[in-house]
Amino acid sequence: MRPTGWRRSTYVVVGAVVALLVVVLVAAAALVAGRESDENVAVDPVPAPATADPGVIAVSDSADVPTERGLADALRGVAADPNLGRFTGRITDALTGKQLWAQGADVPMQPASTNKLLTAAAALVTLDRDARLTTRVVSTSPGVIVLVAGGDQTLSAAPAKEDTWYRDAARISDLADQVRRSGVDVRSVQVDVSFYTGPTMAPGWDPLDIDGGDIAPMEAIMLDGGRTQPVSVESRRSRTPALDAGRALATALRLDPAKVTVLPPGRSAPDGDEIASVQSAPLMERLRQMMHASDNVMAESIGREVADARNRPRSFAGAAQAVEDALDDAGIDTSGARLLDSSGLSVDNRLTAETLDEIIQAAAGESTPALRPLVDLLAIAGGSGTMSNRYHDTESGRAALGYLRAKTGSLTGTNTLAGIVTDESGRVLTFALLSNDAGPTGRTSLDAFAATLRSCGCR
């Protein structure tokens, strides 16, 4: 039986053509109307309106499978590129699961952000796709309210009607409106961050990455993922994300933000009356944004959701263990895995090409239906997410545009890629490629290797 997740789509975009046609017709009408009324003007008949007939065309089950020898011959040159450094990988046939090519596939390597595949897969097999995170405000004593964190890193301080960084994000302004409607006389704001436990920075993280915009200390509440300039791609992250959220609520309530306090680690707010609450976007929307933007903060947050559901501590270690447990239960071999976070930012993480390719294989087949959405979460070569600006520069790369989907990974000296590609005959292949100690063109060398799978003619 063919995998249900694999289709080649053909799209016909006609919006711009229709718009241009309308402009031409309006201009022609204006020109005719502006002439002397006694002028005899010949006007061409209006052409038939443009139409679209988009369709999804299934790949053929009978398309030829690349031979192992043909694939090895085609890949020999690109695999020998010294800029790949230490290079491992595995390529398999999506329909049968047969391994077609492998090099050091069982060697643990630094995975960078392909680690997010594990977090996404664990979330899909563990959590409800409509799951949301709730942020509450409780009144605990006269004049005191507590912002109770529930793990939502997408909460936004953006005013109403202004765009938020994360799609469908909850807003501080909505919490403030509910607090005002409650009639509670608020004089001070506290923040309860007890929902998360353990350190706020993982082993192998560089604190400089906070200013670089890659991560924020993992506290149980943030504004716009900890971004200090939410609408800027280049924004650095905050070193005090939970305090920032409390101060934003105080500001919205016209209180002194300097008087906001964060409760000590491990201390939760006393019992009180809930006077306000907001919820995040559903899990699937958050997964989509996490994968396409390779958002480290969201990956760590979702990892802790998995930990919570599996009764593990909501910490780096608890989340990593929960992710491994979920994958083991789904029948995915995690041998050789060493996970210290859920995002892949730690330089001490290790994964094998076998594990990464098995996850893609599971998403391709029918044995684990819960993983099928993972295919849609992969960025498209030249088209979306972290792949949008890749594969445009070479002939082989351009041939792969739209036919290759993958999760990318990048750290200093490390480039990784795991996903699917439809080759020229219409056969779908899965792959996982890891390059450590890479040279200066390591990323483009890795892309060249992957692009070869599209057009190698390996029969």
C-alpha positions in Angstrom: 0.0 0.0 0.0 1.4 3.4 -0.9 2.0 6.0 1.8 -0.9 8.4 2.2 1.2 11.5 2.9 3.0 11.8 -0.4 1.5 13.8 -3.3 3.0 16.0 -6.0 1.0 19.2 -6.2 0.6 21.4 -9.3 -0.7 24.9 -8.7 -1.8 27.4 -11.3 -1.7 30.9 -9.9 -3.8 33.3 -11.8 -4.6 36.1 -9.4 -2.0 38.5 -10.8 -3.2 37.8 -14.4 -6.8 38.5 -13.5 -5.8 41.7 -11.7 -3.8 42.9 -14.7 -6.7 42.1 -17.0 -9.1 44.2 -14.8 -6.6 47.1 -14.8 -6.3 47.0 -18.6 -10.1 46.9 -19.1 -10.7 49.8 -16.7 -8.0 51.9 -18.5 -9.5 51.1 -21.9 -13.0 52.1 -20.7 -11.6 55.4 -19.3 -9.9 56.1 -22.6 -13.0 55.5 -24.6 -15.1 57.7 -22.2 -12.7 60.6 -22.5 -13.0 60.9 -26.3 -15.4 63.1 -28.3 -18.8 61.5 -28.2 -19.1 61.6 -32.0 -15.9 59.6 -32.5 -16.4 56.1 -33.9 -14.1 54.0 -31.8 -13.7 50.2 -32.4 -13.3 48.3 -29.2 -12.0 44.7 -29.2 -14.4 42.2 -27.6 -13.7 41.5 -23.9 -11.7 38.2 -23.6 -13.1 35.4 -21.6 -12.1 35.6 -17.9 -9.0 33.6 -16.8 -9.8 30.5 -14.9 -7.7 28.2 -12.7 -7.8 24.5 -12.5 -5.5 23.5 -9.6 -5.0 19.9 -8.8 -3.1 17.5 -6.7 -1.5 14.7 -8.7 -0.5 11.6 -6.9 3.0 10.2 -7.4 3.1 6.8 -9.1 3.4 3.6 -7.0 5.1 2.0 -10.0 7.9 4.6 -10.5 11.3 3.0 -10.6 13.3 2.8 -7.4 16.9 4.1 -7.6 19.3 1.2 -7.5 21.8 1.2 -4.7 24.7 1.1 -7.2 23.2 3.9 -9.3 22.7 6.1 -6.2 26.2 5.4 -4.9 27.7 6.3 -8.3 25.6 9.5 -8.5 26.5 10.6 -4.9 30.2 9.7 -4.9 31.3 13.1 -6.1 29.1 15.3 -3.9 29.8 13.1 -0.9 33.6 13.6 -1.3 33.3 17.4 -1.0 35.8 18.3 1.8 33.5 21.1 3.0 31.1 18.5 4.3 33.7 17.7 7.0 32.6 14.6 9.0 29.6 13.5 7.0 27.0 10.8 7.8 23.6 10.1 6.2 21.0 7.6 5.1 18.6 7.5 2.2 15.6 5.2 2.0 12.6 4.5 -0.3 9.6 6.1 1.2 7.2 3.4 -0.1 9.0 0.3 1.0 11.3 1.6 3.7 14.3 0.0 2.0 17.6 1.6 2.7 19.3 2.7 -0.6 22.4 4.5 0.6 24.1 5.0 4.0 27.3 6.4 5.4 28.0 6.2 9.1 24.2 6.2 9.7 24.6 4.8 13.2 27.3 7.3 14.3 26.0 9.9 16.8 26.5 13.4 15.4 25.6 17.0 16.4 22.1 17.4 15.0 21.5 21.1 15.4 17.9 22.0 14.7 17.0 18.7 13.0 16.5 17.8 16.7 13.2 19.6 16.4 11.9 16.7 14.4 12.0 14.6 17.5 10.2 17.3 19.5 7.5 17.7 16.9 7.1 13.9 16.5 6.8 13.4 20.2 4.2 16.2 20.4 2.1 14.7 17.6 2.0 11.2 19.2 1.5 12.5 22.7 -0.7 15.7 22.7 -4.0 16.7 21.3 -3.6 18.7 18.1 -6.0 21.3 19.5 -4.2 21.6 22.8 -3.7 25.2 24.1 -1.7 26.8 26.9 -3.6 28.9 29.4 -2.2 32.0 31.2 -4.2 33.1 34.2 -4.5 36.1 36.6 -5.6 35.4 40.1 -6.4 37.8 43.0 -4.7 36.4 46.1 -5.1 39.2 48.6 -6.4 42.7 48.7 -4.7 44.7 46.1 -2.5 41.9 44.9 -2.9 39.9 41.6 -0.6 37.2 40.3 0.1 36.5 36.7 0.2 32.6 36.7 2.4 31.3 33.9 1.2 28.2 32.0 4.1 27.8 29.5 2.8 30.1 26.8 5.9 31.8 25.2 3.7 33.4 22.4 1.8 35.8 24.7 2.1 39.2 23.1 2.3 42.8 24.4 1.2 44.1 21.0 -1.9 46.4 21.3 -5.2 45.3 19.9 -5.4 45.3 16.1 -1.6 45.3 15.8 0.1 42.2 14.4 1.7 39.8 16.8 4.9 37.9 16.1 3.2 34.6 16.5 -0.1 33.9 14.7 -3.2 33.9 16.8 -1.3 34.8 19.9 -3.0 35.7 23.2 -2.5 39.3 24.3 -1.6 41.0 27.6 -4.2 43.7 26.7 -7.0 41.1 26.9 -5.8 40.0 30.3 -5.8 43.7 31.4 -9.3 44.3 30.1 -10.6 41.2 32.0 -8.9 42.4 35.2 -10.5 45.8 34.9 -13.9 44.3 34.3 -13.5 42.1 37.4 -13.7 45.2 39.6 -10.6 44.2 41.6 -8.7 47.2 42.9 -5.1 46.3 41.8 -2.1 47.9 43.5 0.7 45.3 42.8 1.5 42.5 40.3 3.5 39.3 41.0 4.5 36.6 38.5 4.3 32.9 39.3 6.8 30.9 37.1 6.5 27.6 39.1 5.1 25.7 36.0 8.7 25.1 34.8 11.4 23.5 37.0 15.2 23.3 36.8 17.7 25.6 35.2 16.7 28.2 32.7 19.7 27.6 30.4 20.5 24.1 29.0 24.0 22.5 29.1 25.8 23.4 25.8 24.0 26.8 25.4 26.0 30.0 24.8 24.6 33.0 26.8 25.7 35.2 23.9 22.9 33.5 21.9 20.4 35.6 23.9 21.7 38.8 22.5 22.0 37.1 19.1 18.3 36.4 19.2 18.5 32.6 19.2 17.2 31.9 22.6 15.9 33.3 25.9 16.2 31.9 29.4 13.4 29.3 29.6 10.9 30.7 32.0 7.2 29.7 32.0 6.0 32.9 30.4 7.4 35.3 27.8 6.3 38.0 25.5 6.6 37.2 21.8 9.1 34.4 22.5 11.2 36.8 24.6 11.9 39.2 21.7 12.6 42.7 22.8 11.6 44.0 19.4 8.7 41.8 18.5 8.3 42.9 14.9 12.0 42.6 14.0 13.5 39.5 12.6 16.9 40.6 14.1 15.6 41.2 17.6 17.7 40.1 20.5 15.9 38.2 23.3 15.3 39.2 26.9 17.3 38.0 29.9 14.3 38.5 32.1 11.3 37.3 30.1 8.9 36.5 33.0 9.5 39.9 34.6 8.9 41.6 31.3 5.5 39.9 31.1 4.6 41.0 34.6 5.7 44.6 33.8 3.7 44.6 30.6 0.5 43.7 32.5 1.3 46.3 35.2 1.8 49.0 32.5 -1.5 48.0 30.8 -3.2 48.5 34.2 -1.4 51.8 34.7 0.6 50.6 37.6 4.3 51.1 38.3 6.2 48.4 36.3 9.2 48.8 38.5 7.3 47.3 41.5 6.5 44.0 39.7 8.1 41.0 41.4 8.6 37.4 40.2 8.0 34.7 42.9 11.1 32.7 43.8 11.7 29.5 41.8 9.5 26.6 43.0 7.1 28.9 44.8 3.6 29.0 43.5 1.0 31.6 44.1 -1.4 31.1 47.0 -4.9 30.1 46.3 -7.0 33.0 44.9 -9.9 33.8 42.6 -9.3 33.6 38.9 -10.2 37.0 37.4 -8.7 36.7 33.9 -7.3 34.1 31.5 -6.2 33.8 27.8 -5.1 30.9 25.7 -2.5 30.3 23.1 -3.0 29.1 19.5 -3.7 25.4 19.1 -0.7 23.0 19.1 -0.7 22.4 15.3 -0.4 26.2 14.6 2.5 26.4 17.2 4.2 23.4 15.7 4.0 24.9 12.2 5.6 28.1 13.4 8.2 26.3 15.4 9.3 24.1 12.5 9.1 26.6 9.7 11.0 29.3 11.6 13.1 26.8 13.5 12.1 28.7 16.7 14.2 27.4 19.6 12.0 28.9 22.4 8.9 27.3 21.0 10.6 24.0 20.7 11.6 24.1 24.4 8.1 25.1 25.3 6.5 22.2 23.3 9.1 19.8 24.8 7.8 20.7 28.2 4.2 20.2 27.1 5.3 16.6 26.2 7.0 16.2 29.6 3.8 17.4 31.4 1.6 15.0 29.5 4.0 12.1 30.3 4.4 13.0 34.0 8.0 14.1 33.6 9.5 17.2 35.2 8.9 20.3 33.1 12.6 20.9 32.7 15.3 20.5 30.1 16.1 16.9 31.3 12.4 16.0 31.8 11.4 17.2 28.4 14.3 15.4 26.7 13.5 12.2 28.4 9.8 12.5 27.6 10.6 13.1 23.9 12.7 9.9 23.8 10.1 7.9 25.7 7.4 9.0 23.2 9.5 8.1 20.2 10.4 4.7 21.7 6.7 4.0 22.3 6.1 4.9 18.6 8.6 2.3 17.5 11.4 4.7 16.5 14.9 3.6 17.4 16.6 6.3 19.4 19.9 4.4 20.0 22.8 6.7 20.2 20.7 9.7 21.1 21.9 12.2 23.7 19.5 15.0 24.2 20.1 17.9 26.5 17.4 20.2 25.1 14.3 20.1 22.8 15.6 22.6 20.2 19.0 21.3 19.1 20.8 24.5 20.2 23.0 22.6 22.6 26.4 21.7 21.1 26.3 18.6 23.3 23.3 16.9 21.7 23.9 13.8 19.6 21.7 12.0 17.1 22.2 9.4 14.3 21.0 9.7 10.7 19.2 6.4 11.4 17.0 8.0 14.1 16.2 11.1 12.0 15.4 9.1 8.9 13.2 6.7 10.9 11.1 9.6 12.0 10.6 10.8 8.4 9.9 7.2 7.4 7.2 6.9 10.1 5.6 10.1 8.9 5.6 8.7 5.3 4.0 5.4 6.1 0.7 4.2 7.6 1.9 2.5 10.7 1.9 5.7 12.8 -0.9 7.9 11.5 -0.4 10.5 14.2 2.9 11.4 12.5 1.5 12.1 9.1 1.2 15.9 9.7 5.0 16.0 10.1 5.4 16.1 6.3 3.4 19.3 6.1 5.6 20.8 8.8 8.7 20.5 6.7 9.9 23.6 4.9 9.8 23.6 1.1 13.0 24.1 -0.9 13.0 27.6 -2.3 9.4 28.2 -1.0 9.0 28.4 2.7 10.5 28.7 6.2 14.2 28.2 6.6 14.4 26.7 3.1 12.9 29.8 1.3 16.2 31.3 0.3 18.0 28.0 -0.6 18.4 26.0 -3.8 18.2 29.0 -6.1 21.8 29.4 -7.1 22.7 26.3 -9.1 21.1 24.3 -11.9 20.8 21.1 -9.7 19.4 23.2 -6.9 16.8 24.8 -9.0 15.7 21.4 -10.2 14.9 20.5 -6.6 12.7 23.6 -6.0 9.3 22.5 -4.7 10.3 18.8 -4.9 12.4 18.7 -1.7 11.0 19.4 1.8 13.2 19.2 4.9 14.0 20.4 8.4 17.2 22.3 8.4 19.9 22.6 11.1 22.8 24.9 11.6 25.4 25.6 14.2 29.0 26.7 13.9 30.6 24.0 11.8 27.4 22.0 11.6 24.9 21.7 8.9 22.1 19.1 8.8 19.1 18.3 6.7 16.3 15.6 7.1 13.2 15.3 4.9 11.8 14.0 1.6 12.4 14.4 -2.1 10.5 13.3 -5.2 13.0 12.3 -7.8 12.5 12.8 -11.6 10.7 9.5 -12.0 8.2 10.3 -9.4 9.7 8.1 -6.6 9.7 9.6 -3.1 12.8 9.2 -1.0 13.5 10.0 2.6 16.8 11.2 3.8 18.8 12.4 6.8 22.2 14.1 6.3 24.5 15.4 9.1 27.7 17.4 8.5 30.0 18.2 11.4 33.3 20.1 11.4 32.2 21.5 8.0 34.2 23.8 5.8 33.3 27.4 4.7 30.7 26.2 2.1 29.4 23.4 4.2 25.7 24.4 3.9 25.8 24.8 0.1 27.7 21.5 -0.2 25.0 19.8 1.8 22.3 21.3 -0.4 24.1 20.1 -3.5 24.2 16.6 -2.1 20.4 16.6 -1.3 19.6 18.2 -4.7 21.4 15.4 -6.5 18.6 13.1 -5.2 16.1 14.9 -7.3 17.9 14.6 -10.7 20.5 11.8 -10.4 18.8 9.3 -12.8 20.1 6.6 -10.5 18.5 3.6 -12.4 
